[in-house]
Amino acid sequence: DETSGKTVVKIDPTYFRPTEVDLLIGDASKARDVLGWKPKRSFAQLVEEMMASDLADAKRDAANGKRSV
């Protein structure tokens, strides 16, 4: 708490996940098999959406004088 200086929430670092992992793999087969789940977008559509979002962010940053990495 900022006012009292007391710790309100304590975080255990053993539960932190590294921000950079060498390999991160997802498998939706169980959701598909058990729940009948199907993706709404293809991989190509997902990549297109992600690139469009990144490009929009870069354009916004450039307009505000920020450098995008």
NUMINU-37762 format. One line per field, with one value per residue: residue number from 1; residue in one letter; x, y, z of N, C-alpha, C in turn. Coordinates in Angstrom, 1 decimal, always signed. Example, Ala and Ser with C-alpha at 12.3 -4.5 7.8 and 13.67 -1.06 7.14 Angstrom:
2
n [1,2]
res [a,s]
n_c1 [+13.2,+12.8]
n_c2 [-5.7,-2.2]
n_c3 [+7.8,+7.1]
ca_c1 [+12.3,+13.7]
ca_c2 [-4.5,-1.1]
ca_c3 [+7.8,+7.1]
c_c1 [+13.2,+12.9]
c_c2 [-3.3,+0.0]
c_c3 [+7.8,+7.9]
! end
This chain:
69
n [1,2,3,4,5,6,7,8,9,10,11,12,13,14,15,16,17,18,19,20,21,22,23,24,25,26,27,28,29,30,31,32,33,34,35,36,37,38,39,40,41,42,43,44,45,46,47,48,49,50,51,52,53,54,55,56,57,58,59,60,61,62,63,64,65,66,67,68,69]
res [d,e,t,s,g,k,t,v,v,k,i,d,p,t,y,f,r,p,t,e,v,d,l,l,i,g,d,a,s,k,a,r,d,v,l,g,w,k,p,k,r,s,f,a,q,l,v,e,e,m,m,a,s,d,l,a,d,a,k,r,d,a,a,n,g,k,r,s,v]
n_c1 [+0.8,+0.7,+0.2,+0.4,+2.7,+2.8,+3.1,+1.0,+0.4,+2.3,+4.8,+5.9,+8.9,+9.5,+7.5,+7.6,+7.7,+10.1,+10.8,+11.9,+11.9,+13.4,+11.9,+8.6,+5.7,+2.4,-0.5,-3.4,-4.9,-6.2,-8.3,-9.6,-10.3,-11.7,-13.5,-14.5,-13.6,-12.8,-10.5,-11.1,-9.7,-7.3,-3.8,-2.4,-4.1,-3.9,-1.2,-1.3,-3.0,-1.5,+0.8,-0.4,-1.2,+1.3,+2.4,+0.7,+1.2,+3.9,+3.6,+2.1,+3.9,+6.0,+4.7,+4.5,+7.0,+8.5,+10.9,+10.6,+11.3]
n_c2 [-1.2,+2.1,+4.3,+3.5,+1.9,-0.7,-4.2,-5.5,-7.4,-10.3,-11.5,-14.6,-15.3,-17.8,-18.6,-17.1,-16.9,-17.2,-14.4,-14.7,-17.5,-20.5,-22.3,-22.5,-24.2,-24.8,-26.9,-27.7,-30.0,-31.6,-29.9,-29.8,-32.5,-33.3,-31.2,-30.5,-28.2,-25.7,-23.6,-20.2,-18.6,-19.0,-20.0,-18.3,-16.1,-15.3,-14.5,-12.4,-10.6,-10.1,-8.9,-6.6,-5.3,-4.8,-3.1,-1.0,-0.1,+0.7,+2.8,+4.6,+5.1,+6.3,+8.6,+9.9,+10.4,+8.4,+5.7,+2.6,-0.8]
n_c3 [+0.0,-0.9,+0.7,+3.4,+3.3,+3.7,+2.8,+0.5,-1.4,-1.9,-4.0,-5.3,-6.6,-7.7,-9.3,-11.5,-15.0,-17.5,-19.7,-22.2,-24.0,-25.3,-26.8,-27.6,-27.6,-28.8,-28.5,-29.9,-30.1,-28.1,-27.2,-29.6,-30.1,-27.7,-27.1,-29.5,-30.7,-33.0,-34.9,-35.5,-37.3,-39.9,-39.9,-41.6,-41.7,-39.1,-38.9,-40.7,-39.3,-37.1,-38.2,-39.3,-37.0,-35.8,-37.7,-37.6,-35.0,-35.3,-37.1,-35.6,-33.5,-35.0,-35.9,-33.5,-32.9,-31.8,-31.7,-33.2,-32.4]
ca_c1 [+0.0,+1.5,+0.0,+0.9,+4.0,+2.7,+3.1,-0.4,+0.6,+3.7,+4.9,+6.9,+9.6,+9.6,+6.4,+7.8,+8.1,+11.1,+10.2,+12.4,+12.0,+14.0,+10.9,+7.2,+4.8,+1.1,-1.1,-4.9,-5.5,-7.1,-9.5,-10.3,-10.8,-12.6,-14.5,-14.9,-13.1,-12.1,-10.0,-11.9,-8.8,-6.2,-2.5,-2.1,-4.9,-3.4,+0.0,-1.7,-3.5,-0.4,+1.6,-1.1,-1.1,+2.7,+2.6,-0.1,+1.9,+5.1,+3.2,+1.7,+5.1,+6.7,+4.0,+4.7,+8.5,+9.2,+11.5,+10.1,+12.4]
ca_c2 [+0.0,+3.3,+5.2,+2.9,+1.3,-2.2,-5.1,-6.0,-8.7,-10.7,-12.3,-15.6,-15.4,-19.2,-18.8,-16.3,-17.5,-16.4,-13.7,-15.3,-19.0,-21.0,-23.0,-22.4,-24.9,-25.1,-28.1,-27.6,-31.3,-32.1,-29.1,-30.2,-33.9,-33.4,-30.2,-30.2,-26.8,-25.4,-22.3,-19.3,-18.0,-19.8,-19.5,-17.2,-14.9,-14.8,-13.8,-11.1,-9.7,-9.7,-7.9,-5.3,-4.6,-4.3,-2.0,+0.2,+0.4,+1.3,+4.0,+5.4,+5.5,+7.2,+9.8,+10.5,+10.7,+7.3,+4.7,+1.2,-1.8]
ca_c3 [+0.0,-1.0,+1.8,+4.7,+3.1,+4.0,+1.7,+0.4,-2.2,-2.0,-5.2,-5.2,-7.9,-8.2,-10.2,-12.7,-16.3,-18.3,-20.7,-23.4,-23.9,-26.5,-27.6,-27.0,-28.6,-28.3,-29.2,-29.6,-30.5,-27.1,-27.3,-30.8,-29.9,-26.5,-27.1,-30.8,-31.0,-34.3,-34.9,-36.4,-38.2,-40.3,-39.5,-42.5,-41.2,-37.8,-39.2,-41.3,-38.3,-36.2,-38.9,-39.5,-35.7,-35.6,-38.6,-37.1,-33.8,-35.7,-37.7,-34.5,-32.8,-35.8,-35.8,-32.2,-32.8,-31.1,-32.5,-33.0,-32.5]
c_c1 [+0.9,+1.4,+0.7,+2.3,+4.0,+2.6,+1.7,-0.4,+2.0,+3.8,+6.1,+7.6,+9.7,+8.5,+6.5,+8.2,+9.1,+10.4,+10.7,+12.6,+12.6,+12.9,+9.6,+6.3,+3.4,+0.5,-2.6,-5.6,-6.5,-8.4,-10.3,-11.0,-11.9,-13.8,-15.1,-14.6,-12.5,-11.7,-10.9,-11.0,-7.7,-4.9,-2.1,-2.8,-4.4,-2.1,-0.3,-2.2,-2.4,+0.5,+0.9,-1.1,+0.2,+2.9,+1.9,+0.6,+3.2,+4.7,+2.8,+2.9,+5.9,+6.0,+4.2,+6.2,+9.2,+9.8,+11.0,+11.3,+11.9]
c_c2 [+1.2,+4.2,+4.7,+2.3,-0.2,-3.0,-5.7,-7.3,-9.0,-11.7,-13.3,-15.7,-16.8,-19.5,-17.9,-17.2,-16.7,-15.7,-14.2,-16.8,-19.5,-21.6,-23.0,-23.0,-25.1,-26.2,-28.0,-28.9,-31.8,-31.2,-29.5,-31.5,-33.9,-32.4,-29.9,-28.8,-26.7,-23.9,-21.4,-18.6,-19.1,-19.2,-18.3,-15.9,-14.4,-14.0,-12.4,-10.1,-9.2,-8.7,-6.6,-4.6,-4.0,-3.1,-0.8,+0.8,+1.2,+2.7,+5.0,+6.0,+6.5,+8.5,+10.6,+10.7,+9.6,+6.4,+3.3,+0.3,-2.9]
c_c3 [+0.0,+0.2,+3.1,+4.5,+3.4,+2.7,+1.6,-0.4,-2.2,-3.2,-5.0,-6.5,-8.5,-9.3,-11.5,-13.9,-17.0,-19.4,-22.1,-23.2,-25.3,-27.4,-26.9,-28.0,-28.0,-29.1,-28.9,-29.9,-29.4,-27.1,-28.5,-30.6,-28.8,-26.6,-28.5,-31.3,-32.3,-34.3,-35.8,-37.5,-38.6,-39.8,-40.3,-42.1,-39.9,-38.0,-39.8,-40.3,-37.4,-36.9,-39.1,-38.1,-35.5,-36.4,-38.1,-35.8,-34.3,-36.4,-36.6,-33.8,-33.7,-35.9,-34.5,-31.9,-32.0,-32.1,-32.2,-33.2,-33.4]
! end
